[in-house]
């Protein structure tokens, strides 16, 4: 149907409907003699020479079809065709125009394999997945970035199966990879800022917290690469966003490291945080002294969930253990 509509449009050009002038060959304006033929309104459909329609015009429909403005007869008159050969020429010219435009037939249900193959070739579907190409992605340093193409490798055969043109698929892959790179860069920025903010929030305890984390990572055998992977995993899955996830990971590892340090003290070991439970009371005294001159610090010690309160609770437990040991002597 689309091709038929286009063929009709090609023939109509800029023609104007006869109805605008009172109908083809009509007496709009109250009649007129034979001499009025030379005064036809500009743009009016050309008339067949001699004024009479050929006999075969009687076989042409005078009703406009669905979606058409003019009937077949009106369209035929507008072309200026005078005989059957002229009509055939119009049809053949339209066929040549369609063929030269590069248009191909869209295979419908039950189409022959060769028709489907011709269509796929015409729209640029490759013969195999090697016809699709992965984009080259470069990092900020200008060096190529290795892509994890495991998912794309599974996707390409499906693209071939569904007849996706190479240009379309290659463009889609390039855009997809570019969006992933952009998202990951933003993710890295967010977790890096979260780490810096977390460290700053620890204040004077920052070094101690880092040392506790070092204890946890060393005890659990987690190397630097694995530390980043674990942080990223928690950051990527946290419901409140990467920054919250990264901060929670740091809190967890610091708390774990502090707990491991205390366990070592019970066994007579030493930690980077403090040498023994006996040192805990000294640190408690230092916190009390500081809170006497710093109301904000004092409030932080009393507020559950703050690093200061966490340290206070840990030191209190260590001091209690030391006191219990002394009582047994």
NORGIBEL-V868290 format. One line per field, one symbol per residue. ss: DSSP state (H for helix, E for strand, L for the rest). phi: phi as a letter, one per 40 degrees, with the letter a starting at -180 (. if undefined). burial: # if it has 24 or more other ideal C-beta (glycine too) atoms within 12 Angstrom, else .. A space follows every 10 residues. Layout:
ss = ???
phi = ???
burial = ???
This chain:
ss = LHHHHHHHHH HHLLLLLHHH HLLLLLLLLL LLLHHHHHHL LLLLLLLLLL LLLLHHHHHL LLLELLLLLL EHHHHHHHHL LLLHHHHHHH HHHHHHHHHH LLLLLLLLLL LLHHHHHHHH HHHLLLLLHH HLLLLLLELL LLLELLLLLH HHHHHHHHHH HLLLLHHHHH HHHHHHHHHH HHHHHHHHHH HHHHHHHHHH HLHHHHHHHH HHHHHHHHHH LLLHHHHHHH HHHHHHHLLL LHHHHHHHHH HHHHHHHHHH HHHHHHLLLL LLLLLLLHHH HHHHHHHHHH HHHLHHHHHH HHLLLLHHHH HHHHHHHHHH HHHHHHHHL
phi = .ccccccccc ccfbcbccdc bggcgcbdgg giccccdcbc cdgcccccdg gbcddccccc cbbcccgbcb cccccccccg cbaccccccd cccccccccc cgcbcccccg ccdccccccd cccgcccacc ccbcccbbcc cgccbccccc cccccccccc ccgcddcccc cccccccccc cccccccccc cccccccccc ccfccdcccc cccdcccccc gccccccccc ccccccbccc hdcccccccc cccccccccc cccccccgcb bccacacccc cccccccccc ccbbdccccc cccdgcdccc cccccccccc ccccccccc
burial = ......##.. ##..#.##.. ...#...... .......... ...##..#.. ......#... .........# .########. #.....#..# ...#...... .......... .........# ....##..#. .#.##.#... ......#... .#...#..#. ...#.#..## ..#...#... #.....##.# #..##..##. .#..#..##. #######... ......#..# ##.###.... .##.###### ########## ##.##..... #.##.##..# ..##..#... ......#..# #.....##.# #####.###. ##.......
